[in-house]
Amino acid sequence: MKNVIVAAKVPGAAHQLDPSRIIQTAEKLAQRIGQSLPGTTLAGLAAEIVQIARDTDQRIRQILKPNLAIRIGSVTAIGLTLACLWYFMQDLHTRLEFRTITEFLGAANTCFNFLVALAGGLWFFVTLESRIKRKKILASIQELRELIHVIDATQLYYTPEMYGPDSDSTKTDQRFDHTYLLDCSQLLGVISNLAALYTRGAADDSIMRAAADVEMLAAALTGKLYAKAEFVRLAA
């Protein structure tokens, strides 16, 4: 009978991405790529990803903090709106006279339109902060998506025809190409983790979908890169 070792649970441990660890990973990866592939486009992209990782950490910290200016302004606007509503209702109550049904229906329609406009205004101020933050997050996620396409464009040069029997073997070093493709896939992994950070504390579906799209795109391209790297390794 085999003994089964059960991993002990660590009290208070949370399975969450650590931005500082992602930054360290990006820095080590950029350093390694800079040493193994000096002067390449990928080395420049790796250094850029390090800076993006640091910016992402700062952006998320800023987004998670409450925007006091917006909240104070929203509370003030809501208070003024409710005060105007109270004054309007008091004034309406003192002059509440309707001689005909037409006057009553006209007053009721005016009140209804006023309440609809008031509800829309209140909703605008209540959701103002979240909408501003959502716009910033979606712009940052779009930046990561474009970076994935840039990395993908750098590896389009490597095609199976380059490693066929009729190709000129002096055109490229296959070990160099194999390393290049694997490093591309690792950079995509860093970008995917950065996109996942933006979902922390976000209840908006558009943010979740945008981050998921980036992760799926990175995963799809990673699979293609691994297949191409394996082909290069076997052709070596």
C-alpha positions in Angstrom: 0.0 0.0 0.0 1.4 3.3 -1.1 1.7 6.2 1.3 -0.1 9.3 0.1 1.4 12.6 1.3 -1.1 15.3 1.7 0.2 18.9 1.3 -0.4 20.9 4.4 -2.5 24.0 4.1 -0.8 27.3 5.0 -3.1 29.4 7.2 -4.0 32.7 5.5 -2.2 31.8 2.2 -3.9 33.3 -0.8 -3.3 32.1 -4.3 -2.9 35.4 -6.0 -0.5 36.8 -8.6 2.2 38.8 -7.0 3.1 41.9 -9.2 6.6 42.1 -7.7 7.3 38.5 -8.7 6.1 39.2 -12.3 8.4 42.2 -12.4 11.3 40.1 -11.2 10.5 37.4 -13.8 10.4 40.1 -16.6 13.7 41.6 -15.5 15.5 38.2 -15.4 14.0 37.3 -18.8 15.0 40.6 -20.3 18.6 40.2 -18.9 18.9 36.7 -20.3 17.5 37.7 -23.7 19.9 40.7 -23.8 22.8 38.4 -23.2 21.8 35.6 -25.5 20.2 37.7 -28.3 22.0 41.0 -28.0 20.9 43.8 -30.4 17.8 42.0 -31.5 14.3 43.4 -31.7 13.2 40.9 -29.1 15.8 42.2 -26.6 14.4 45.7 -27.0 10.8 44.3 -26.6 11.9 42.4 -23.4 13.3 45.6 -21.9 10.0 47.4 -22.8 8.0 44.7 -21.2 9.9 45.2 -17.9 8.9 48.9 -17.9 5.3 48.0 -18.8 5.3 45.5 -15.9 6.4 48.2 -13.5 3.9 50.7 -14.9 1.1 48.0 -14.6 1.9 47.6 -10.9 1.7 51.3 -10.3 -1.5 51.7 -12.3 -3.3 48.9 -10.4 -2.3 50.4 -7.1 -3.6 53.7 -8.2 -6.9 52.2 -9.6 -7.6 50.3 -6.4 -7.3 53.5 -4.4 -10.5 55.5 -4.1 -10.5 58.8 -6.1 -11.4 61.2 -3.3 -11.8 64.2 -5.7 -14.4 62.4 -7.8 -16.2 61.0 -4.8 -16.4 64.3 -3.1 -17.7 66.0 -6.3 -20.2 63.2 -6.8 -21.5 63.4 -3.3 -21.8 67.2 -3.6 -23.7 67.0 -6.9 -26.0 64.3 -5.5 -26.7 66.4 -2.4 -27.5 69.5 -4.5 -29.8 67.5 -6.8 -31.7 66.0 -3.8 -32.0 69.4 -2.3 -33.4 70.8 -5.5 -35.9 67.9 -5.6 -37.0 68.5 -2.0 -37.5 72.2 -2.8 -39.5 71.4 -6.0 -41.7 69.0 -4.1 -42.4 71.5 -1.3 -43.3 74.2 -3.9 -45.5 71.8 -5.8 -47.3 70.7 -2.6 -48.2 74.4 -1.7 -49.6 75.0 -5.2 -51.2 71.6 -5.8 -54.4 72.6 -7.7 -55.8 71.0 -10.8 -59.0 72.3 -12.3 -59.2 69.7 -15.1 -57.9 66.3 -15.8 -55.7 67.7 -18.6 -53.8 69.9 -16.1 -53.3 66.9 -13.8 -52.0 64.7 -16.6 -49.7 67.5 -17.8 -48.3 67.9 -14.3 -47.9 64.2 -13.9 -46.0 63.9 -17.2 -43.7 66.8 -16.1 -43.0 65.1 -12.8 -42.3 61.8 -14.5 -39.8 63.4 -16.9 -38.1 65.2 -14.1 -37.7 62.0 -12.0 -36.3 60.2 -15.0 -33.8 62.9 -15.6 -33.0 63.0 -11.9 -32.4 59.2 -11.8 -30.1 59.5 -14.9 -28.1 62.2 -13.2 -27.8 60.3 -10.0 -26.7 57.2 -11.9 -24.1 59.3 -13.8 -22.5 60.6 -10.6 -22.6 57.2 -8.8 -20.9 55.4 -11.6 -18.5 58.1 -12.7 -15.5 56.8 -10.8 -15.9 53.2 -12.0 -16.4 54.3 -15.6 -13.2 56.4 -15.5 -11.2 53.5 -14.0 -12.7 51.1 -16.5 -11.6 53.2 -19.4 -8.1 53.4 -18.1 -7.9 49.6 -17.5 -9.3 48.8 -21.0 -6.7 51.1 -22.6 -3.9 49.3 -20.7 -5.2 45.9 -21.7 -5.3 47.0 -25.3 -1.7 48.0 -25.0 -0.8 44.5 -23.9 -2.8 43.1 -26.8 -0.9 45.2 -29.3 2.4 44.1 -27.7 1.4 40.5 -28.3 0.9 41.2 -32.0 4.3 43.0 -32.2 6.0 39.9 -30.7 4.2 37.7 -33.1 5.3 39.8 -36.0 9.0 39.4 -35.1 8.8 35.7 -35.4 7.0 35.6 -38.8 10.4 35.6 -40.5 11.1 32.1 -39.3 9.3 29.7 -41.8 9.8 26.0 -42.4 11.3 26.7 -45.8 14.3 28.2 -44.2 15.3 24.8 -42.8 14.6 22.6 -45.8 17.3 20.7 -47.7 17.4 23.2 -50.5 17.8 26.2 -48.1 21.1 28.0 -47.5 22.2 26.9 -44.1 24.4 30.0 -43.7 21.4 32.2 -43.6 20.6 31.6 -40.0 21.9 29.7 -36.9 19.2 27.2 -36.0 20.2 27.2 -32.3 19.8 31.0 -32.3 16.4 30.7 -34.0 15.2 28.0 -31.5 16.2 30.2 -28.6 14.5 33.2 -30.2 11.2 31.4 -30.6 11.2 30.0 -27.0 12.0 33.5 -25.6 9.0 34.9 -27.6 6.7 32.4 -25.9 8.1 33.3 -22.4 7.5 37.0 -23.1 3.9 36.1 -24.0 3.5 34.4 -20.7 4.6 37.5 -18.8 2.1 39.6 -20.8 -0.7 37.2 -20.1 0.0 37.5 -16.3 0.0 41.3 -16.6 -3.4 41.2 -18.2 -4.7 39.0 -15.4 -3.6 41.6 -12.8 -6.1 44.1 -14.1 -9.0 41.8 -13.1 -8.1 42.1 -9.5 -11.0 43.8 -7.7 -12.8 44.4 -11.0 -16.4 43.3 -11.2 -17.0 44.7 -14.7 -17.6 42.1 -17.4 -15.9 44.2 -20.1 -12.6 44.1 -18.1 -12.9 40.4 -17.5 -13.6 39.7 -21.2 -10.8 42.0 -22.4 -8.2 40.3 -20.0 -9.5 36.8 -21.0 -9.1 37.7 -24.7 -5.5 38.7 -24.1 -4.8 35.5 -22.2 -6.4 33.3 -24.9 -4.5 35.2 -27.7 -1.2 34.7 -25.8 -1.9 31.0 -25.3 -2.8 30.4 -28.9 0.4 32.1 -30.1 2.5 30.3 -27.5 1.3 27.0 -28.9 2.3 28.1 -32.4 5.7 29.2 -31.2 6.4 26.0 -29.3 5.5 24.0 -32.4 7.7 26.1 -34.6 10.6 25.9 -32.1 10.3 22.1 -32.0 10.4 22.0 -35.8 13.6 24.1 -35.8 15.2 21.9 -33.1 14.5 18.7 -35.0 15.8 20.3 -38.2 19.1 21.2 -36.5 
